[in-house]
Amino acid sequence: MVKYEIIWTPRSKVDLYKIAEFYGKRNGNYNYSKKIYAKIKRSVLILRRYSGIGVKTNVNNVRNLIVGDYCLFYRINDKSIVIIAVWDSKRNPNNLNLL
């Protein structure tokens, strides 16, 4: 079993930040945002060991790992997993662009 290096793209970092910021402002504190962040990070650690657990998408070599209300889109390379996007599944899927 290979342990892959995790690489977050700039977009995925911004996606995660925007999600945390939204809930922090809406709730008046960042407790819920911290819970979401921790859940996503735990899932990424599992993904690091079991890279094939995500569902294949119609985009070449891109998989989707569902974490609660969020989708982690990622690509597996030889020695790394690249997190492409973190998508809030309550958003309009027509606005999702993975290319």
Secondary structure, DSSP 8 states (H G I E B T S, - for coil): ----EEEE-HHHHHHHHHHHHHHHHHHSSSHHHHHHHHHHHHHHHHHHH-GGGSEE-SSTTEEEEEETTEEEEEEE-SSEEEEEEEEETTS-GGG----
